[in-house]
Amino acid sequence: MHVLKSPINVYSGLLIKFKGLYDYTGLYRFMRGWLQKNMYEVQEDRYKDKYFTAFGTEIEPKWSAIRRINEYIMYSVKVEFHLWDAKDVEVVENGEKKVMTTGRMTISLSAEVILDYAKIFDEKKGKFVAFLGDAYKKLRWREIDATYVQGLEDEVNIFQKEIQNYLNMHGKEDAYY
């Protein structure tokens, strides 16, 4: 019998690559807004900014987002950006001047389902409580796999497609997208 081990890795390093002109500030706000709209608590773990490299700025933000589904199950999504050769460029769009960014960028998405995040069935509460936790997991593993793991997988796929739509990545011929 298959028993789920927590955390359950749904995606590890789902990568979006892009090269060209983009609105970095808008993308940053869009992605954070999408996560918050989908009931995630977003925390910025790191923001590394290297100015004055030979070809432009290098930026590396990293986010953690969690959503408590119920008292037993929690979704965790990690987002890591890496921008190289980033330079601000002034562009005229619809008759208005707008500051955009040009350069290379990767966005890495990782996701996992965390079981018993509140430590309801923690071994520190006793062997019998831990036994109950294992029994609970064995009884519900198909439901957890089919409902929650698949649900998070679908959600991350939608998030990836939304990011690609924002970057207007459909039908690009560049090898680095």
ROLO-346283 format. One record per residue: x, y, z of N, C-alpha, C, O in turn. Coordinates in Angstrom, 1 decimal. Example, Ala and Ser with C-alpha at 12.3 -4.5 7.8 and 13.67 -1.06 7.14 Angstrom:
2
ATOM    n.xx    n.yy    n.zz   ca.xx   ca.yy   ca.zz    c.xx    c.yy    c.zz    o.xx    o.yy    o.zz
ATOM    13.2    -5.7     7.8    12.3    -4.5     7.8    13.2    -3.3     7.8    14.2    -3.3     8.5
ATOM    12.8    -2.2     7.1    13.7    -1.1     7.1    12.9     0.0     7.9    13.4     1.1     8.0
# end
This chain:
177
ATOM    n.xx    n.yy    n.zz   ca.xx   ca.yy   ca.zz    c.xx    c.yy    c.zz    o.xx    o.yy    o.zz
ATOM     0.8    -1.2     0.0     0.0     0.0     0.0     0.9     1.2     0.0     1.9     1.3     0.7
ATOM     0.5     2.2    -0.8     1.2     3.5    -0.9     0.8     4.4     0.2    -0.4     4.7     0.3
ATOM     1.7     4.9     0.9     1.4     5.9     2.0     2.1     7.2     1.6     3.3     7.2     1.3
ATOM     1.4     8.3     1.7     2.0     9.6     1.3     3.0    10.1     2.4     2.7    10.0     3.6
ATOM     4.1    10.6     2.0     5.1    11.2     2.9     5.0    12.7     2.8     4.9    13.2     1.7
ATOM     5.0    13.4     3.9     4.8    14.8     3.8     6.2    15.5     3.9     7.1    15.0     4.7
ATOM     6.5    16.5     3.2     5.7    17.1     2.2     5.7    16.4     0.8     6.6    15.7     0.5
ATOM     4.6    16.5     0.1     4.5    15.8    -1.2     4.9    16.8    -2.3     4.3    17.8    -2.5
ATOM     6.0    16.5    -3.0     6.5    17.3    -4.0     5.6    17.3    -5.2     5.4    16.2    -5.8
ATOM     5.0    18.4    -5.6     4.2    18.4    -6.8     5.0    18.9    -8.0     5.0    18.2    -9.1
ATOM     5.7    20.0    -7.9     6.6    20.5    -8.9     7.9    20.9    -8.2     7.9    21.4    -7.1
ATOM     9.0    20.7    -8.9    10.3    21.1    -8.4    11.0    21.8    -9.6    11.6    21.1   -10.4
ATOM    11.0    23.1    -9.6    11.8    23.8   -10.6    11.1    23.9   -11.9    11.8    23.8   -12.9
ATOM     9.8    24.1   -12.0     9.1    24.3   -13.3     9.6    25.6   -13.8     9.4    26.7   -13.2
ATOM    10.3    25.6   -14.9    11.0    26.8   -15.4    10.3    27.5   -16.6     9.8    26.9   -17.5
ATOM    10.3    28.9   -16.5     9.9    29.7   -17.5    11.1    30.6   -17.9    11.7    31.2   -17.0
ATOM    11.5    30.5   -19.2    12.7    31.3   -19.6    12.2    32.4   -20.6    11.3    32.1   -21.4
ATOM    12.7    33.6   -20.5    12.3    34.7   -21.3    13.5    35.6   -21.6    14.3    35.8   -20.8
ATOM    13.5    36.1   -22.9    14.6    37.0   -23.3    13.9    38.1   -24.1    13.2    37.8   -25.1
ATOM    14.1    39.3   -23.8    13.5    40.4   -24.6    13.1    41.5   -23.7    13.6    41.8   -22.6
ATOM    12.0    42.2   -24.2    11.5    43.4   -23.5    10.3    43.0   -22.7     9.4    42.3   -23.2
ATOM    10.2    43.4   -21.4     9.1    43.1   -20.6     9.0    44.2   -19.5     9.9    45.0   -19.2
ATOM     7.8    44.2   -18.9     7.5    45.2   -17.8     7.8    44.4   -16.5     6.9    43.7   -16.0
ATOM     8.9    44.6   -15.9     9.3    43.9   -14.7     8.5    44.2   -13.5     8.0    43.4   -12.8
ATOM     8.2    45.5   -13.3     7.4    46.0   -12.2     6.0    45.4   -12.4     5.4    45.0   -11.4
ATOM     5.5    45.5   -13.6     4.1    45.0   -13.8     4.0    43.5   -13.6     3.1    43.0   -13.0
ATOM     5.0    42.7   -14.0     5.1    41.3   -13.9     5.2    40.9   -12.4     4.5    40.0   -11.9
ATOM     6.0    41.7   -11.7     6.2    41.4   -10.2     4.8    41.6    -9.5     4.4    40.8    -8.7
ATOM     4.1    42.7    -9.8     2.8    43.0    -9.2     1.8    42.0    -9.6     1.0    41.5    -8.8
ATOM     1.8    41.6   -10.9     0.8    40.7   -11.4     1.0    39.3   -10.7     0.0    38.7   -10.3
ATOM     2.2    38.8   -10.6     2.4    37.5   -10.0     2.0    37.5    -8.5     1.4    36.6    -8.0
ATOM     2.4    38.6    -7.8     2.1    38.7    -6.4     0.6    38.8    -6.2     0.0    38.2    -5.3
ATOM     0.0    39.6    -7.1    -1.5    39.8    -7.0    -2.2    38.5    -7.3    -3.2    38.2    -6.7
ATOM    -1.7    37.7    -8.3    -2.3    36.4    -8.6    -2.3    35.5    -7.4    -3.3    34.8    -7.1
ATOM    -1.2    35.4    -6.7    -1.1    34.5    -5.6    -2.0    35.0    -4.5    -2.7    34.2    -3.8
ATOM    -2.0    36.3    -4.2    -2.9    36.8    -3.2    -4.4    36.6    -3.5    -5.2    36.3    -2.6
ATOM    -4.7    36.8    -4.8    -6.1    36.6    -5.2    -6.5    35.1    -5.0    -7.7    34.8    -4.8
ATOM    -5.6    34.2    -5.1    -5.8    32.8    -4.9    -5.6    32.4    -3.4    -5.3    31.2    -3.2
ATOM    -5.7    33.3    -2.5    -5.7    33.1    -1.1    -4.3    32.6    -0.5    -4.3    32.0     0.5
ATOM    -3.2    33.0    -1.2    -1.9    32.6    -0.6    -1.4    33.8     0.2    -1.7    35.0    -0.1
ATOM    -0.7    33.4     1.3     0.1    34.4     2.0     1.5    34.5     1.5     2.2    33.5     1.5
ATOM     1.8    35.6     0.9     3.1    35.7     0.2     4.1    36.4     1.1     3.9    37.5     1.7
ATOM     5.3    35.8     1.1     6.5    36.4     1.8     7.7    36.5     0.9     8.0    35.5     0.3
ATOM     8.3    37.6     0.9     9.5    37.8     0.1    10.7    37.3     1.0    11.0    38.0     2.0
ATOM    11.3    36.2     0.6    12.4    35.7     1.4    13.7    36.3     1.1    14.6    36.5     2.0
ATOM    13.9    36.8    -0.1    15.2    37.4    -0.5    15.0    38.3    -1.7    14.1    38.1    -2.5
ATOM    15.8    39.4    -1.7    15.8    40.2    -2.9    17.2    40.7    -3.1    17.7    41.5    -2.4
ATOM    17.9    40.0    -4.0    19.3    40.3    -4.2    19.4    41.1    -5.5    18.9    40.7    -6.6
ATOM    20.1    42.2    -5.5    20.2    43.1    -6.6    21.7    43.4    -6.8    22.3    44.0    -5.9
ATOM    22.3    43.1    -8.0    23.7    43.4    -8.3    23.7    44.5    -9.4    23.4    44.2   -10.5
ATOM    24.0    45.7    -9.0    24.1    46.8    -9.9    25.5    46.8   -10.6    26.5    46.2   -10.2
ATOM    25.5    47.4   -11.8    26.7    47.7   -12.5    27.5    46.5   -12.9    28.7    46.5   -12.8
ATOM    26.9    45.4   -13.3    27.6    44.3   -13.9    28.0    44.7   -15.3    27.5    45.8   -15.8
ATOM    28.7    44.0   -16.0    29.2    44.4   -17.3    28.1    44.6   -18.4    28.2    45.5   -19.2
ATOM    27.1    43.8   -18.3    26.0    43.9   -19.3    24.7    44.5   -18.8    23.8    44.7   -19.5
ATOM    24.6    44.8   -17.5    23.4    45.3   -16.9    23.2    44.8   -15.4    24.2    44.2   -14.9
ATOM    22.1    45.0   -14.9    21.8    44.6   -13.5    21.4    43.1   -13.4    20.8    42.6   -14.4
ATOM    21.8    42.5   -12.3    21.4    41.1   -12.1    20.5    41.1   -10.8    20.9    41.6    -9.8
ATOM    19.2    40.6   -10.9    18.3    40.6    -9.8    17.8    39.2    -9.5    17.5    38.4   -10.4
ATOM    17.7    38.9    -8.2    17.3    37.5    -7.8    16.3    37.6    -6.6    16.7    37.4    -5.5
ATOM    15.0    37.8    -6.9    14.0    37.7    -5.8    13.6    36.3    -5.6    13.6    35.5    -6.5
ATOM    13.2    36.0    -4.4    12.7    34.7    -4.0    11.5    34.9    -3.1    11.6    35.6    -2.1
ATOM    10.4    34.2    -3.4     9.1    34.3    -2.6     8.8    32.9    -2.1     9.1    31.9    -2.7
ATOM     8.1    32.9    -0.9     7.4    31.7    -0.4     5.9    32.1    -0.3     5.6    33.2     0.3
ATOM     5.0    31.2    -0.7     3.6    31.5    -0.6     2.9    30.2     0.0     3.2    29.1    -0.4
ATOM     2.1    30.4     1.0     1.4    29.3     1.6    -0.1    29.6     1.6    -0.6    30.7     1.7
ATOM    -0.9    28.5     1.5    -2.3    28.6     1.7    -2.8    27.4     2.5    -2.6    26.2     2.1
ATOM    -3.4    27.7     3.6    -3.9    26.6     4.5    -5.3    26.2     3.9    -6.2    27.0     3.8
ATOM    -5.4    24.9     3.5    -6.6    24.4     2.9    -7.6    24.0     4.0    -8.7    24.4     3.9
ATOM    -7.1    23.3     5.0    -7.9    23.0     6.2    -6.9    22.8     7.3    -5.7    23.2     7.2
ATOM    -7.3    22.3     8.5    -6.4    22.2     9.6    -5.3    21.1     9.4    -4.5    21.0    10.3
ATOM    -5.4    20.4     8.3    -4.4    19.3     8.1    -3.6    19.5     6.9    -2.4    19.0     6.9
ATOM    -4.1    20.1     5.9    -3.4    20.3     4.6    -3.1    21.7     4.3    -3.9    22.6     4.4
ATOM    -1.9    21.9     3.8    -1.4    23.3     3.4    -0.7    23.2     2.0     0.1    22.3     1.8
ATOM    -0.9    24.1     1.2    -0.2    24.3    -0.1     1.0    25.2     0.1     0.9    26.2     0.8
ATOM     2.1    24.9    -0.5     3.3    25.7    -0.4     3.8    25.9    -1.8     4.1    24.9    -2.5
ATOM     4.0    27.2    -2.3     4.5    27.5    -3.6     5.7    28.4    -3.4     5.7    29.4    -2.7
ATOM     6.8    28.1    -4.1     8.0    28.9    -4.1     8.3    29.4    -5.5     8.1    28.7    -6.5
ATOM     8.6    30.7    -5.5     8.8    31.4    -6.8    10.2    32.0    -6.7    10.5    32.7    -5.8
ATOM    11.1    31.7    -7.7    12.4    32.3    -7.7    12.6    32.9    -9.1    12.4    32.3   -10.1
ATOM    13.0    34.2    -9.1    13.3    34.9   -10.3    14.8    35.0   -10.4    15.5    34.9    -9.4
ATOM    15.3    35.1   -11.6    16.7    35.4   -11.9    16.7    36.2   -13.2    16.4    35.7   -14.2
ATOM    17.1    37.4   -13.1    17.2    38.3   -14.2    18.7    38.7   -14.4    19.4    39.0   -13.5
ATOM    19.1    38.6   -15.7    20.5    38.9   -16.1    20.4    40.0   -17.1    19.4    40.2   -17.9
ATOM    21.4    40.8   -17.2    21.6    41.8   -18.2    20.4    42.8   -18.2    20.0    43.3   -19.3
ATOM    19.7    43.0   -17.1    18.5    43.8   -17.1    18.9    45.3   -17.2    19.7    45.8   -16.4
ATOM    18.2    45.9   -18.1    18.4    47.4   -18.3    17.1    48.0   -18.5    16.2    47.5   -19.2
ATOM    16.9    49.2   -17.9    15.6    49.9   -18.1    15.7    50.6   -19.4    16.8    51.2   -19.8
ATOM    14.6    50.6   -20.2    14.6    51.2   -21.5    13.3    52.0   -21.6    12.2    51.5   -21.1
ATOM    13.3    53.1   -22.1    12.1    53.9   -22.3    11.5    53.6   -23.7    12.1    53.6   -24.7
ATOM    10.2    53.2   -23.6     9.5    52.8   -24.8     8.2    53.7   -25.0     7.6    54.0   -24.0
ATOM     7.9    53.9   -26.2     6.6    54.7   -26.5     5.6    53.6   -26.8     5.7    52.9   -27.8
ATOM     4.5    53.5   -26.0     3.5    52.6   -26.2     2.1    53.3   -26.1     1.8    53.9   -25.1
ATOM     1.4    53.2   -27.2     0.1    53.9   -27.4     0.3    55.4   -27.1    -0.6    56.0   -26.5
ATOM     1.3    56.0   -27.6     1.6    57.4   -27.5     2.1    57.9   -26.1     2.3    59.0   -25.9
ATOM     2.3    56.9   -25.2     2.8    57.3   -23.9     4.2    56.7   -23.7     4.5    55.6   -24.2
ATOM     5.1    57.4   -23.0     6.4    56.9   -22.7     6.3    56.0   -21.5     5.6    56.4   -20.5
ATOM     6.9    54.9   -21.5     6.8    53.9   -20.5     8.2    53.3   -20.3     8.9    53.0   -21.2
ATOM     8.6    53.0   -19.0     9.9    52.4   -18.7     9.7    50.9   -18.7     8.9    50.4   -17.9
ATOM    10.4    50.2   -19.5    10.3    48.7   -19.6    11.7    48.2   -19.3    12.7    49.0   -19.1
ATOM    11.8    46.9   -19.1    13.1    46.2   -18.9    13.4    45.3   -20.0    12.6    44.7   -20.6
ATOM    14.7    45.3   -20.4    15.2    44.4   -21.4    16.2    43.5   -20.8    17.0    43.9   -19.9
ATOM    16.3    42.2   -21.2    17.3    41.3   -20.7    16.8    39.9   -20.7    15.7    39.6   -21.3
ATOM    17.5    39.0   -20.0    17.1    37.6   -19.8    16.5    37.4   -18.5    16.9    38.0   -17.5
ATOM    15.6    36.4   -18.4    14.9    36.1   -17.1    14.5    34.7   -17.1    14.1    34.1   -18.1
ATOM    14.7    34.1   -15.9    14.1    32.7   -15.6    13.2    32.9   -14.4    13.5    33.6   -13.5
ATOM    12.1    32.2   -14.4    11.2    32.1   -13.3    11.0    30.6   -12.9    10.6    29.9   -13.8
ATOM    11.4    30.3   -11.7    11.3    28.9   -11.3    10.1    28.7   -10.3    10.1    29.5    -9.3
ATOM     9.2    27.8   -10.6     8.1    27.5    -9.7     8.2    26.2    -9.1     8.5    25.2    -9.8
ATOM     8.1    26.1    -7.8     8.1    24.8    -7.0     6.9    24.8    -6.2     6.4    25.8    -5.6
ATOM     6.3    23.6    -6.0     5.1    23.5    -5.2     5.1    22.1    -4.5     5.6    21.1    -5.0
ATOM     4.5    22.2    -3.3     4.3    21.0    -2.5     3.1    21.0    -1.6     2.6    22.1    -1.2
ATOM     2.5    19.9    -1.3     1.4    19.8    -0.4     2.0    19.3     1.0     2.7    18.3     1.0
ATOM     1.7    20.0     2.0     2.2    19.7     3.3     1.1    19.1     4.2     0.1    19.8     4.3
ATOM     1.3    17.9     4.7     0.3    17.3     5.5     0.6    17.5     7.0     1.8    17.6     7.4
ATOM    -0.4    17.6     7.8    -0.3    17.8     9.2     0.7    19.0     9.6     1.5    18.9    10.4
ATOM     0.5    20.1     8.9     1.3    21.3     9.1     1.2    21.8    10.5     2.1    22.5    11.1
ATOM     0.0    21.6    11.1    -0.3    22.1    12.5     0.2    21.1    13.5     0.0    21.4    14.7
ATOM     0.8    20.0    13.1     1.3    19.0    14.1     0.2    18.4    15.0     0.5    18.3    16.2
ATOM    -0.9    18.1    14.4    -2.0    17.5    15.1    -1.6    16.1    15.6    -1.9    15.7    16.7
ATOM    -0.9    15.4    14.7    -0.5    14.0    15.0     1.0    13.9    15.2     1.6    12.9    14.8
ATOM     1.5    14.9    15.9     3.0    14.9    16.2     3.4    13.8    17.1     2.7    13.5    18.1
ATOM     4.5    13.2    16.8     5.1    12.1    17.7     5.3    12.6    19.1     5.3    11.8    20.1
ATOM     5.6    13.9    19.3     5.8    14.4    20.6     4.6    14.4    21.5     4.7    14.5    22.7
ATOM     3.4    14.2    20.9     2.2    14.1    21.7     1.9    12.6    22.1     1.0    12.4    22.8
ATOM     2.8    11.7    21.7     2.7    10.4    22.1     2.6     9.4    20.9     2.3     9.8    19.8
ATOM     2.9     8.1    21.2     2.9     7.1    20.2     1.5     6.8    19.6     1.4     6.6    18.5
ATOM     0.5     6.9    20.5    -0.8     6.6    20.1    -1.3     7.7    19.1    -2.0     7.4    18.1
ATOM    -1.0     8.9    19.4    -1.4    10.0    18.5    -0.7     9.9    17.2    -1.3    10.1    16.1
ATOM     0.6     9.5    17.2     1.3     9.3    15.9     0.7     8.1    15.2     0.6     8.2    13.9
ATOM     0.3     7.1    15.9    -0.4     5.9    15.2    -1.7     6.4    14.6    -2.0     6.0    13.4
ATOM    -2.4     7.2    15.3    -3.7     7.7    14.7    -3.4     8.5    13.4    -4.2     8.5    12.5
ATOM    -2.3     9.3    13.5    -2.0    10.1    12.3    -1.6     9.2    11.1    -2.1     9.5    10.0
ATOM    -0.9     8.2    11.3    -0.6     7.2    10.2    -1.8     6.6     9.7    -2.0     6.4     8.5
ATOM    -2.7     6.2    10.6    -4.0     5.5    10.2    -4.8     6.5     9.4    -5.4     6.2     8.4
ATOM    -4.9     7.8     9.8    -5.6     8.8     9.1    -5.1     9.0     7.7    -5.8     9.1     6.7
ATOM    -3.8     9.1     7.6    -3.1     9.2     6.3    -3.4     8.0     5.4    -3.7     8.2     4.2
ATOM    -3.4     6.8     5.9    -3.6     5.6     5.1    -5.1     5.6     4.6    -5.3     5.2     3.5
ATOM    -6.0     6.1     5.5    -7.4     6.1     5.1    -7.7     7.1     4.0    -8.5     6.9     3.2
ATOM    -7.0     8.2     4.1    -7.3     9.3     3.2    -6.3     9.6     2.0    -6.4    10.5     1.3
ATOM    -5.3     8.7     1.9    -4.3     9.0     0.9    -4.8     9.1    -0.5    -4.3     9.9    -1.3
ATOM    -5.8     8.3    -0.9    -6.3     8.5    -2.3    -7.0     9.8    -2.5    -6.9    10.4    -3.5
ATOM    -7.8    10.2    -1.5    -8.5    11.5    -1.6    -7.5    12.6    -1.6    -7.6    13.5    -2.4
ATOM    -6.4    12.5    -0.8    -5.4    13.6    -0.7    -4.7    13.6    -2.1    -4.5    14.7    -2.6
ATOM    -4.3    12.5    -2.6    -3.6    12.4    -3.9    -4.5    13.0    -5.0    -4.1    13.8    -5.8
ATOM    -5.7    12.5    -5.1    -6.6    12.9    -6.2    -7.1    14.3    -6.1    -7.3    15.0    -7.1
ATOM    -7.4    14.7    -4.9    -8.0    16.1    -4.7    -7.0    17.2    -4.5    -7.0    18.1    -5.3
ATOM    -6.1    17.0    -3.6    -5.2    18.1    -3.2    -4.0    18.2    -4.0    -3.5    19.2    -4.4
ATOM    -3.3    17.0    -4.2    -2.1    17.0    -5.0    -2.4    17.4    -6.5    -1.7    18.3    -7.0
ATOM    -3.5    16.8    -7.0    -3.9    17.2    -8.4    -4.4    18.6    -8.4    -4.1    19.3    -9.4
ATOM    -5.1    19.1    -7.4    -5.5    20.5    -7.4    -4.4    21.5    -7.4    -4.5    22.5    -8.1
ATOM    -3.3    21.2    -6.6    -2.2    22.1    -6.6    -1.5    22.1    -7.9    -1.0    23.1    -8.4
ATOM    -1.4    20.9    -8.5    -0.7    20.7    -9.8    -1.4    21.6   -10.9    -0.8    22.3   -11.6
ATOM    -2.7    21.5   -10.9    -3.5    22.3   -11.8    -3.4    23.8   -11.6    -3.3    24.5   -12.5
ATOM    -3.4    24.2   -10.3    -3.2    25.6   -10.0    -1.9    26.1   -10.4    -1.8    27.2   -11.0
ATOM    -0.8    25.4   -10.2     0.5    25.8   -10.7     0.6    25.9   -12.2     1.2    26.8   -12.7
ATOM     0.0    24.9   -12.9    -0.1    25.0   -14.3    -0.8    26.2   -14.8    -0.3    26.9   -15.8
ATOM    -1.9    26.6   -14.2    -2.6    27.8   -14.5    -1.7    29.0   -14.3    -1.7    30.0   -15.1
ATOM    -1.1    29.1   -13.1    -0.2    30.2   -12.8     0.9    30.3   -13.8     1.2    31.4   -14.3
ATOM     1.5    29.2   -14.3     2.6    29.2   -15.3     2.0    29.8   -16.6     2.6    30.7   -17.2
ATOM     0.8    29.4   -17.0     0.2    29.9   -18.3    -0.1    31.3   -18.2     0.1    32.1   -19.1
ATOM    -0.6    31.8   -17.0    -0.9    33.2   -16.8     0.4    34.1   -16.9     0.4    35.1   -17.5
ATOM     1.5    33.6   -16.3     2.8    34.3   -16.4     3.2    34.4   -17.9     3.6    35.4   -18.4
ATOM     3.1    33.3   -18.6     3.5    33.3   -20.0     2.6    34.2   -20.8     3.0    34.9   -21.7
ATOM     1.3    34.2   -20.5     0.4    35.1   -21.2     0.8    36.6   -20.9     0.7    37.4   -21.8
ATOM     1.1    36.9   -19.6     1.5    38.2   -19.3     2.8    38.6   -20.1     2.9    39.8   -20.6
ATOM     3.7    37.7   -20.2     4.9    38.0   -21.0     4.7    37.9   -22.5     5.6    38.2   -23.3
ATOM     3.5    37.5   -22.9     3.2    37.4   -24.3     4.1    36.4   -25.0     4.7    36.8   -26.1
ATOM     4.2    35.2   -24.5     5.2    34.2   -25.0     4.6    33.3   -26.0     5.3    32.3   -26.3
ATOM     3.5    33.5   -26.5     2.9    32.5   -27.5     3.6    32.6   -28.8     3.6    33.7   -29.4
ATOM     4.1    31.5   -29.3     4.7    31.5   -30.6     6.0    32.2   -30.8     6.4    32.5   -31.9
ATOM     6.7    32.4   -29.8     8.0    33.0   -29.9     9.0    32.1   -30.5     8.9    30.8   -30.3
ATOM     9.9    32.6   -31.3    10.9    31.7   -32.0    12.2    31.7   -31.4    13.1    31.0   -31.8
ATOM    12.4    32.6   -30.4    13.7    32.6   -29.7    13.9    31.4   -28.8    12.9    30.9   -28.2
ATOM    15.1    30.8   -28.9    15.4    29.6   -28.1    15.3    29.8   -26.6    15.2    28.8   -25.9
ATOM    15.4    31.0   -26.2    15.5    31.3   -24.7    14.2    31.9   -24.2    14.1    33.0   -23.8
ATOM    13.1    31.1   -24.3    11.8    31.6   -23.8    11.1    30.5   -23.0    10.1    30.8   -22.5
# end
